[in-house]
Amino acid sequence: TPLDALTAVLREYPRAIVTRDLRDRALAVELVRLAADDKLVIVSMKAADAVDAVARLEACGVPPDQLARTLVGSLAQRLVRKLCPKCREETPMPAVVALRFLGEQSGEVQARLKATPENLPRLWKPSAHGCRLCRGTGYLGRTAVFELASGSTFRQAIAAKVVPKILRQAAAKDGMQPMREAGMTLVVEGVTSLEEMQRVFSAAATAQAETAEARAK
């Protein structure tokens, strides 16, 4: 069992414990207990975002107060394809995106770029035919969009057992930039395309819905 494997590992007095795709409830509880004993524990698990990862740990039976004391941070990421720098094509920002870009949800991005309706940045899209460098795909390489939930306000909210919405607000107070907003920054900078961001986040939303439906059954 995972706990048997962990027991065998601890006999070697490791400086850190790393496990990926955490699913076992008993293992999750034991890992948090070890973290409370000053062990460095790094785990990865499938979750919608950084706040959802915390909710999934609590669903495994991890006491919220213990999780709040031991959690350094919750990092979520999505991999997106980068536009080919040689053949990418410039395109106007769609009207719907412009309204959203200048709305309240993208306020931080707008302030950072000092954007107004008159000087909205132009976007980039993949070439329809590509080039030799990208082998006709329009994309070359990948990069990650990150979301980090960490800080005293966030940990206090975990200990208080607040609902996910309040927990997300607490993370924002500690400086968390939502993944979608970070992704929009990459789009504006020409690193990736709007279509690629939509593809990645729609796929993530579909996977999350399928997971929720499986749990309901």
Sequence and secondary structure as in RCSB ss.txt:
>XXXX:A:sequence
TPLDALTAVLREYPRAIVTRDLRDRALAVELVRLAADDKLVIVSMKAADAVDAVARLEACGVPPDQLARTLVGSL
AQRLVRKLCPKCREETPMPAVVALRFLGEQSGEVQARLKATPENLPRLWKPSAHGCRLCRGTGYLGRTAVFELAS
GSTFRQAIAAKVVPKILRQAAAKDGMQPMREAGMTLVVEGVTSLEEMQRVFSAAATAQAETAEARAK
>XXXX:A:secstr
 HHHHHHHHHTT  SEEEESS   HHHHHHHHHHHHTT EEEE    SSHHHHHHHHHHTT  HHHHHHH   EE
EEEEEEEE TTT EEE   HHHHHHHTSGGGHHHHHHHT  TTS   EEE  SS  TTTTTSSEEEEEEEEEEE 
SHHHHHHHHTT  HHHHHHHHHHTT   HHHHHHHHHHTTSS HHHHHHHHHHHHHHHHHHHHHHH 
